[in-house]
Amino acid sequence: MIYTMSVSIEKELKGLIRSGKYYLGAERTLKSIMLSKVKMVIIADNMPKGVRKKIETLTKYNDIPLYMFSGTSVELGALIGKPFKVSAIGVVDPGESKILELYQTP
């Protein structure tokens, strides 16, 4: 399932980073999807196609919401305050953020 956000993802991502639990990066996120450890996955728009396809397939198979961030991995990393590229975020626990409540079926 691919969802779109109705409210500011920026605010909710910052809340997730501040108070939640998550995995950063495509490899760790892929492993966490396979182990059913995540409640949602967020990926950058410029993620390599092969990895993107694997994540899309696994999230669909495991019924995990997938959000396509409409920016690059550099922008996603900057948004969450990291000085490096972030191509994927696996949400384990949303903490104080409402990131899991914000997605809607297109």
MDAnalysis code that builds the backbone (N, CA, C; Angstrom):
import MDAnalysis as mda
import numpy as np

u = mda.Universe.empty(318, n_residues=106, atom_resindex=np.repeat(np.arange(106), 3), trajectory=True)
u.add_TopologyAttr("name", ["N", "CA", "C"] * 106)
u.add_TopologyAttr("resid", np.arange(1, 107))
u.add_TopologyAttr("resname", ["MET", "ILE", "TYR", "THR", "MET", "SER", "VAL", "SER", "ILE", "GLU", "LYS", "GLU", "LEU", "LYS", "GLY", "LEU", "ILE", "ARG", "SER", "GLY", "LYS", "TYR", "TYR", "LEU", "GLY", "ALA", "GLU", "ARG", "THR", "LEU", "LYS", "SER", "ILE", "MET", "LEU", "SER", "LYS", "VAL", "LYS", "MET", "VAL", "ILE", "ILE", "ALA", "ASP", "ASN", "MET", "PRO", "LYS", "GLY", "VAL", "ARG", "LYS", "LYS", "ILE", "GLU", "THR", "LEU", "THR", "LYS", "TYR", "ASN", "ASP", "ILE", "PRO", "LEU", "TYR", "MET", "PHE", "SER", "GLY", "THR", "SER", "VAL", "GLU", "LEU", "GLY", "ALA", "LEU", "ILE", "GLY", "LYS", "PRO", "PHE", "LYS", "VAL", "SER", "ALA", "ILE", "GLY", "VAL", "VAL", "ASP", "PRO", "GLY", "GLU", "SER", "LYS", "ILE", "LEU", "GLU", "LEU", "TYR", "GLN", "THR", "PRO"])
u.atoms.positions = np.array([
    [0.832, -1.173, 0.000],
    [0.000, 0.000, 0.000],
    [0.880, 1.242, 0.000],
    [0.602, 2.138, -0.886],
    [1.316, 3.400, -0.941],
    [0.344, 4.490, -0.534],
    [0.764, 5.316, 0.395],
    [-0.104, 6.347, 0.930],
    [0.455, 7.737, 0.668],
    [-0.426, 8.697, 0.741],
    [-0.019, 10.091, 0.674],
    [-0.378, 10.737, 1.999],
    [0.366, 11.749, 2.393],
    [0.124, 12.412, 3.669],
    [-0.807, 13.597, 3.479],
    [-1.709, 13.792, 4.449],
    [-2.632, 14.914, 4.387],
    [-2.149, 16.091, 5.220],
    [-1.255, 15.856, 6.145],
    [-0.730, 16.901, 7.013],
    [0.785, 16.926, 6.841],
    [1.432, 17.912, 7.395],
    [2.861, 18.114, 7.224],
    [3.703, 16.924, 7.681],
    [4.365, 16.310, 6.739],
    [5.263, 15.206, 7.079],
    [6.466, 15.738, 7.843],
    [6.860, 16.973, 7.538],
    [8.027, 17.561, 8.196],
    [7.851, 17.572, 9.717],
    [6.731, 18.060, 10.182],
    [6.459, 18.137, 11.622],
    [6.464, 16.751, 12.249],
    [5.812, 15.812, 11.607],
    [5.701, 14.473, 12.173],
    [7.020, 13.705, 12.126],
    [7.824, 13.926, 11.084],
    [9.146, 13.291, 11.029],
    [10.034, 13.806, 12.152],
    [9.977, 15.113, 12.407],
    [10.776, 15.679, 13.491],
    [10.330, 15.116, 14.836],
    [9.020, 14.930, 15.009],
    [8.509, 14.313, 16.229],
    [8.967, 12.871, 16.373],
    [8.985, 12.146, 15.258],
    [9.461, 10.763, 15.251],
    [10.924, 10.701, 15.668],
    [11.749, 11.545, 15.079],
    [13.186, 11.537, 15.372],
    [13.437, 11.921, 16.826],
    [12.657, 12.863, 17.339],
    [12.833, 13.344, 18.711],
    [12.403, 12.293, 19.750],
    [11.287, 11.604, 19.510],
    [10.738, 10.766, 20.574],
    [10.460, 9.310, 20.196],
    [10.616, 8.956, 18.944],
    [10.275, 7.605, 18.508],
    [11.470, 6.695, 18.317],
    [11.183, 5.528, 17.777],
    [12.229, 4.553, 17.438],
    [12.112, 4.254, 15.958],
    [13.263, 4.143, 15.291],
    [13.261, 3.999, 13.845],
    [14.581, 3.415, 13.370],
    [14.576, 2.960, 12.135],
    [15.793, 2.504, 11.459],
    [16.061, 3.459, 10.312],
    [17.320, 3.782, 10.098],
    [17.713, 4.628, 8.969],
    [18.461, 3.796, 7.947],
    [18.224, 4.073, 6.684],
    [18.940, 3.409, 5.606],
    [18.171, 2.249, 5.009],
    [18.445, 2.008, 3.737],
    [17.721, 0.982, 2.992],
    [17.985, -0.425, 3.518],
    [19.237, -0.763, 3.811],
    [19.559, -2.120, 4.262],
    [18.893, -2.450, 5.589],
    [19.017, -1.553, 6.561],
    [18.419, -1.804, 7.874],
    [16.898, -1.830, 7.774],
    [16.347, -0.966, 6.932],
    [14.896, -0.932, 6.766],
    [14.406, -2.214, 6.104],
    [15.113, -2.693, 5.075],
    [14.742, -3.950, 4.430],
    [14.742, -5.115, 5.424],
    [15.785, -5.200, 6.236],
    [15.862, -6.272, 7.239],
    [14.710, -6.166, 8.226],
    [14.401, -4.948, 8.645],
    [13.339, -4.766, 9.629],
    [11.963, -5.084, 9.039],
    [11.784, -4.844, 7.736],
    [10.524, -5.218, 7.076],
    [10.387, -6.736, 7.073],
    [11.456, -7.428, 6.710],
    [11.422, -8.889, 6.650],
    [11.174, -9.514, 8.020],
    [11.601, -8.841, 9.074],
    [11.400, -9.341, 10.432],
    [10.125, -8.781, 11.064],
    [9.344, -8.042, 10.276],
    [8.088, -7.429, 10.739],
    [8.282, -6.547, 11.961],
    [9.352, -5.761, 11.959],
    [9.645, -4.882, 13.083],
    [9.165, -3.455, 12.868],
    [8.708, -3.117, 11.672],
    [8.309, -1.737, 11.393],
    [6.805, -1.618, 11.186],
    [6.295, -0.429, 11.490],
    [4.871, -0.139, 11.331],
    [4.615, 0.702, 10.089],
    [5.674, 1.312, 9.561],
    [5.568, 2.161, 8.371],
    [6.963, 2.352, 7.794],
    [7.035, 2.583, 6.485],
    [8.306, 2.843, 5.817],
    [8.176, 4.123, 5.000],
    [9.216, 4.952, 5.069],
    [9.279, 6.188, 4.286],
    [10.515, 6.084, 3.418],
    [10.360, 6.320, 2.105],
    [11.517, 6.256, 1.212],
    [11.652, 7.540, 0.404],
    [12.899, 7.872, 0.077],
    [13.194, 9.058, -0.724],
    [12.874, 8.788, -2.186],
    [12.537, 9.830, -2.886],
    [12.150, 9.750, -4.292],
    [13.275, 9.231, -5.188],
    [14.526, 9.498, -4.827],
    [15.643, 9.125, -5.695],
    [16.325, 7.822, -5.283],
    [15.649, 7.005, -4.508],
    [16.206, 5.711, -4.105],
    [16.457, 4.859, -5.360],
    [17.558, 4.095, -5.389],
    [17.824, 3.231, -6.547],
    [16.638, 2.302, -6.836],
    [16.328, 2.138, -8.116],
    [15.131, 1.404, -8.536],
    [15.068, -0.024, -8.017],
    [16.187, -0.721, -8.002],
    [16.197, -2.107, -7.535],
    [15.820, -2.225, -6.065],
    [16.405, -1.373, -5.252],
    [16.120, -1.379, -3.814],
    [14.690, -0.915, -3.574],
    [14.288, 0.099, -4.316],
    [12.925, 0.620, -4.188],
    [11.891, -0.475, -4.476],
    [12.137, -1.247, -5.528],
    [11.229, -2.329, -5.908],
    [11.142, -3.381, -4.803],
    [12.289, -3.731, -4.189],
    [12.298, -4.700, -3.096],
    [11.460, -4.187, -1.919],
    [11.667, -2.921, -1.564],
    [10.921, -2.345, -0.444],
    [9.435, -2.291, -0.766],
    [9.090, -1.860, -1.982],
    [7.680, -1.807, -2.371],
    [7.031, -3.187, -2.290],
    [7.720, -4.193, -2.788],
    [7.189, -5.558, -2.784],
    [7.020, -6.083, -1.359],
    [8.045, -5.911, -0.537],
    [7.985, -6.428, 0.829],
    [6.952, -5.706, 1.687],
    [6.825, -4.394, 1.520],
    [5.819, -3.673, 2.309],
    [4.413, -4.081, 1.887],
    [4.226, -4.277, 0.591],
    [2.915, -4.714, 0.106],
    [2.591, -6.111, 0.635],
    [3.556, -7.001, 0.547],
    [3.364, -8.377, 1.001],
    [3.074, -8.438, 2.502],
    [3.756, -7.605, 3.289],
    [3.599, -7.596, 4.746],
    [2.554, -6.599, 5.236],
    [1.845, -5.974, 4.298],
    [0.788, -5.020, 4.637],
    [1.298, -3.884, 5.534],
    [2.434, -3.307, 5.149],
    [3.052, -2.197, 5.873],
    [2.887, -0.940, 5.022],
    [2.358, 0.139, 5.599],
    [2.209, 1.381, 4.834],
    [3.558, 1.898, 4.325],
    [3.569, 2.372, 3.085],
    [4.769, 2.913, 2.452],
    [4.482, 4.337, 2.018],
    [5.328, 5.268, 2.450],
    [5.184, 6.672, 2.065],
    [6.355, 7.067, 1.182],
    [6.040, 7.632, 0.028],
    [7.065, 8.108, -0.896],
    [7.329, 9.576, -0.593],
    [8.490, 9.876, -0.037],
    [8.886, 11.250, 0.258],
    [9.219, 11.940, -1.054],
    [8.608, 13.077, -1.304],
    [8.804, 13.762, -2.590],
    [10.027, 14.669, -2.556],
    [11.160, 14.064, -2.286],
    [12.433, 14.772, -2.264],
    [13.553, 13.750, -2.325],
    [14.763, 14.233, -2.386],
    [15.924, 13.351, -2.490],
    [16.342, 12.827, -1.122],
    [17.264, 11.894, -1.138],
    [17.796, 11.352, 0.112],
    [18.576, 12.418, 0.884],
    [19.178, 13.356, 0.178],
    [19.872, 14.475, 0.831],
    [18.850, 15.338, 1.571],
    [17.729, 15.629, 0.909],
    [16.672, 16.434, 1.528],
    [16.031, 15.718, 2.714],
    [15.822, 14.419, 2.597],
    [15.239, 13.653, 3.694],
    [16.186, 13.647, 4.893],
    [17.457, 13.448, 4.647],
    [18.450, 13.493, 5.727],
    [18.490, 14.857, 6.408],
    [18.473, 15.915, 5.613],
    [18.486, 17.271, 6.167],
    [17.218, 17.548, 6.978],
    [16.090, 17.064, 6.493],
    [14.819, 17.285, 7.166],
    [14.808, 16.707, 8.579],
    [15.450, 15.558, 8.749],
    [15.471, 14.938, 10.076],
    [16.734, 15.297, 10.862],
    [17.506, 16.237, 10.343],
    [18.659, 16.746, 11.073],
    [19.900, 15.883, 11.007],
    [20.019, 15.068, 9.994],
    [21.191, 14.206, 9.835],
    [22.117, 14.810, 8.778],
    [23.439, 14.781, 9.014],
    [24.377, 15.358, 8.042],
    [24.767, 14.383, 6.928],
    [23.882, 13.475, 6.600],
    [24.148, 12.489, 5.551],
    [22.847, 12.142, 4.835],
    [22.978, 11.438, 3.712],
    [21.814, 11.027, 2.934],
    [21.032, 9.949, 3.684],
    [19.707, 10.035, 3.616],
    [18.844, 9.018, 4.204],
    [17.850, 8.604, 3.125],
    [17.980, 7.385, 2.624],
    [17.105, 6.939, 1.544],
    [15.853, 6.253, 2.062],
    [15.904, 5.735, 3.308],
    [14.744, 5.043, 3.868],
    [14.708, 5.195, 5.380],
    [13.483, 5.253, 5.901],
    [13.258, 5.284, 7.348],
    [12.215, 4.218, 7.657],
    [12.549, 3.326, 8.558],
    [11.607, 2.314, 9.020],
    [11.091, 2.724, 10.393],
    [9.813, 3.014, 10.496],
    [9.217, 3.473, 11.752],
    [8.885, 2.264, 12.625],
    [9.551, 2.154, 13.769],
    [9.306, 1.071, 14.714],
    [8.271, 1.520, 15.743],
    [8.498, 2.688, 16.328],
    [7.599, 3.266, 17.324],
    [7.497, 4.759, 17.023],
    [6.293, 5.269, 16.771],
    [6.163, 6.681, 16.394],
    [6.419, 7.664, 17.524],
    [6.545, 7.193, 18.750],
    [6.773, 8.097, 19.870],
    [5.621, 9.082, 19.992],
    [5.934, 10.354, 20.162],
    [4.909, 11.391, 20.301],
    [4.340, 11.843, 18.958],
    [4.958, 11.445, 17.870],
    [4.488, 11.877, 16.549],
    [3.200, 11.148, 16.176],
    [2.475, 11.733, 15.261],
    [1.233, 11.129, 14.769],
    [1.428, 10.627, 13.337],
    [2.633, 10.239, 13.028],
    [2.979, 9.870, 11.659],
    [2.153, 8.680, 11.155],
    [1.814, 7.755, 12.029],
    [1.021, 6.591, 11.606],
    [-0.442, 6.948, 11.381],
    [-0.907, 8.013, 11.986],
    [-2.292, 8.415, 11.857],
    [-2.531, 9.324, 10.661],
    [-1.485, 9.783, 10.015],
    [-1.630, 10.803, 8.985],
    [-1.863, 10.275, 7.593],
    [-1.550, 9.048, 7.324],
    [-1.686, 8.565, 5.948],
    [-3.133, 8.254, 5.610],
    [-3.441, 8.439, 4.349],
    [-4.778, 8.152, 3.839],
    [-4.657, 7.392, 2.535],
    [-5.614, 6.570, 2.260],
    [-5.628, 5.858, 0.983],
    [-5.911, 6.849, -0.133],
    [-5.120, 6.820, -1.216],
    [-5.350, 7.767, -2.319],
    [-6.681, 7.517, -3.013],
])
